[in-house]
Amino acid sequence: MPRLEMRAKHPLAIRWCHWINFPLLAVMIWSGLWIYWANDVYRIGVGSHTLFKFFPEGFYTALGLKGHLAEGMAWHFFFMWFFALNGFVYVFYTILSGEWRYLVPNRHSFREAILVALGDLHLYKGRLPARKFNGAQQIAYTSIILMGCGSLLTGLAIYKPTQFAWLAKVLGGYQAARFEHFWLTIGYVAFFAIHIAQVVRAGWNNFRAMVGGYELVEESSRE
């Protein structure tokens, strides 16, 4: 029977930024819904016919989201600075520590991401390269950083459209910036759902590594 040993995987700074970001982003999304309720304009439809409305009236009523515009703006614009700061700390740490080498996609990542997806669908039985993050994770985690930058820029354009008129113009105007900000939020929700499903699928060992920084591996698997 192979012996198990603890092997370091995630540094403390990465874990702190990860766990701090989760409640911050949850607060940002929740307060954003308070704000969005006051001007619920986005839908999928043809002309005046609506095929799909993202948040029906019952959604706002059930979750008590109606009538909190001022409160939502206060929470949103307060916590966005902590969200931005946490993001900056994470990016600077990955650059200074060299962790970016594990996270940034390379020329093999896109092919590997396809194989990972096929493996999840049980259509690919081959082995993937053994490394800290596979191609799918590299693309996903890099994308979420870029999405965070996008949320910050579009958010500033919406928050201060006069002071940041140049930024709003670059983003296509105020309405375009608001539209982009909305879809980035939808992207976060989709990422959350997939990320949590993958964590559950990966098992306790992977979760333990993000909590304590170490994972259990078979001693014989070491190179």
For each residue, the residues with C-beta under 8 A, 3 or more apart:
1:
2: 218 219 220 221
3: 218 219 220
4: 216 217 218 219
5: 216 217 219
6: 214 215 216
7: 214 215 216 217
8: 11 213 214
9: 132 209 213 214 215
10: 14 15 18 209 210 213
11: 8 14 15 97 99 213
12: 15 16 213
13: 16 17 89 90 93 97
14: 10 11 17 18 90 93 94 99
15: 10 11 12 18 19 210 211 213
16: 12 13 19 20
17: 13 14 20 21 86 89 90 93
18: 10 14 15 21 22 210
19: 15 16 22 210
20: 16 17 23 24 86
21: 17 18 24 25 83 86 87 90
22: 18 19 25 26
23: 20 26 27
24: 20 21 27 28 79 82 83 86
25: 21 22 28 29 83 188
26: 22 23 29 30
27: 23 24 30 31 75 79
28: 24 25 31 32 76 79 80 83
29: 25 26 32 33 185 188 189
30: 26 27 33 34 75
31: 27 28 34 35 71 72 73 75 76 79
32: 28 29 35 36 72 76 185
33: 29 30 36 37 55 60 63 65 72
34: 30 31 37 65 68 69 71 72 73 75 76
35: 31 32 38 69 72 73 76
36: 32 33 39 40 55 182
37: 33 34 40 55 60 65 66 67 68 69 72
38: 35 69
39: 36
40: 36 37 53 54 55
41:
42: 54 179 182
43: 50 51 52 53 54
44: 50 51 52
45: 48 49 50 51 52
46: 49 51
47:
48: 45
49: 45 46
50: 43 44 45 53
51: 43 44 45 46
52: 43 44 45
53: 40 43 50 56
54: 40 42 43 186
55: 33 36 37 40 59 60
56: 53 59 60
57: 60 61
58: 61 62
59: 55 56 62 63 65
60: 33 37 55 56 57 63 65 66
61: 57 58 64 66
62: 58 59
63: 33 59 60
64: 61
65: 33 34 37 59 60 68
66: 37 60 61
67: 37
68: 34 37 65 71 72
69: 34 35 37 38 72 73
70: 73 74
71: 31 34 68 74 75
72: 31 32 33 34 35 37 68 69 75 76
73: 31 34 35 69 70 76 77
74: 70 71 77 78
75: 27 30 31 34 71 72 78 79
76: 28 31 32 34 35 72 73 79 80
77: 73 74 80 159
78: 74 75 81 82
79: 24 27 28 31 75 76 82 83
80: 28 76 77 83 84 152 155 159
81: 78 84 85
82: 24 78 79 85 86
83: 21 24 25 28 79 80 86 87 148 152
84: 80 81 87 88 152
85: 81 82 88 89
86: 17 20 21 24 82 83 89 90
87: 21 83 84 90 91 145 148 149 152
88: 84 85 91 92
89: 13 17 85 86 92 93
90: 13 14 17 21 86 87 93 94 145
91: 87 88 94 95 145
92: 88 89 95 96
93: 13 14 17 89 90 96 97 99
94: 14 90 91 97 99 100 103
95: 91 92 100
96: 92 93
97: 11 13 93 94
98: 101
99: 11 14 93 94 102 103
100: 94 95 103 104
101: 98 104
102: 99 131 132 133 138
103: 94 99 100 133 138 141 142
104: 100 101 138 142
105: 109 110 135 138 139 142
106: 109 138
107: 110
108: 111 112 129 135
109: 105 106 112 113 135 138 139
110: 105 107 113 114 135 139
111: 108 114 115 135
112: 108 109 115 116 128 129 134 135 136
113: 109 110 116 117 134 135 136 138 139
114: 110 111 117 118
115: 111 112 118 119 124 126 128 135
116: 112 113 119 120 128 134 135 136
117: 113 114 120 121 136
118: 114 115 121 123 124
119: 115 116 122 123 124 125 126 128
120: 116 117 201
121: 117 118 124
122: 119
123: 118 119
124: 115 118 119 121
125: 119
126: 115 119
127: 130
128: 112 115 116 119 134
129: 108 112 134
130: 127
131: 102 134
132: 9 102
133: 102 103 137 138 141
134: 112 113 116 128 129 131 137 138
135: 105 108 109 110 111 112 113 115 116 138 139
136: 112 113 116 117 139 140
137: 133 134 140 141
138: 102 103 104 105 106 109 113 133 134 135 141 142
139: 105 109 110 113 135 136 142 143
140: 136 137 143 144 191 194 195
141: 103 133 137 138 144 145
142: 103 104 105 138 139 145 146
143: 139 140 146 147
144: 140 141 147 148 188 191
145: 87 90 91 141 142 148 149
146: 142 143 149 150
147: 143 144 150 151 184 187 188 191
148: 83 87 144 145 151 152
149: 87 145 146 152 153
150: 146 147 153 154 180 184
151: 147 148 154 155 181 184 185 188
152: 80 83 84 87 148 149 155 156
153: 149 150 156 157 167 171
154: 150 151 157 158 171 177 178 180 181 184
155: 80 151 152 158 159 181
156: 152 153 159 160 164 167
157: 153 154 160 161 164 167 168 171 174 177
158: 154 155 161 168 174 177 178 181
159: 77 80 155 156 164
160: 156 157 163 164
161: 157 158 164 165 168 174
162: 165
163: 160
164: 156 157 159 160 161 167 168
165: 161 162 168 169
166: 169 170
167: 153 156 157 164 170 171 177
168: 157 158 161 164 165 171 173 174 177
169: 165 166 172 173
170: 166 167
171: 153 154 157 167 168 176 177 180
172: 169 175 176 177 180
173: 168 169 176 177
174: 157 158 161 168 177 178
175: 172 178 179
176: 171 172 173 179 180
177: 154 157 158 167 168 171 172 173 174 180 181
178: 154 158 174 175 181 182
179: 42 175 176 182 183
180: 150 154 171 172 176 177 183 184
181: 151 154 155 158 177 178 184 185
182: 36 42 178 179 185 186
183: 179 180 186 187
184: 147 150 151 154 180 181 187 188
185: 29 32 151 181 182 188 189
186: 54 182 183 189 190
187: 147 183 184 190 191
188: 25 29 144 147 151 184 185 191 192
189: 29 185 186 192 193
190: 186 187 193 194
191: 140 144 147 187 188 194 195
192: 188 189 195 196
193: 189 190 196 197
194: 140 190 191 197 198
195: 140 191 192 198 199
196: 192 193 199 200
197: 193 194 200 201
198: 194 195 201 202
199: 195 196 202 206 207
200: 196 197 203
201: 120 197 198
202: 198 199 205 206 207
203: 200 206 207
204: 207 208
205: 202 208 209 215 216
206: 199 202 203 209 210 215
207: 199 202 203 204 210 211
208: 204 205 211 212 214 215 216
209: 9 10 205 206 212 213 214 215
210: 10 15 18 19 206 207
211: 15 207 208
212: 208 209
213: 8 9 10 11 12 15 209
214: 6 7 8 9 208 209
215: 6 7 9 205 206 208 209
216: 4 5 6 7 205 208
217: 4 5 7 221 222
218: 2 3 4 221
219: 2 3 4 5 222
220: 2 3
221: 2 217 218
222: 217 219
223:
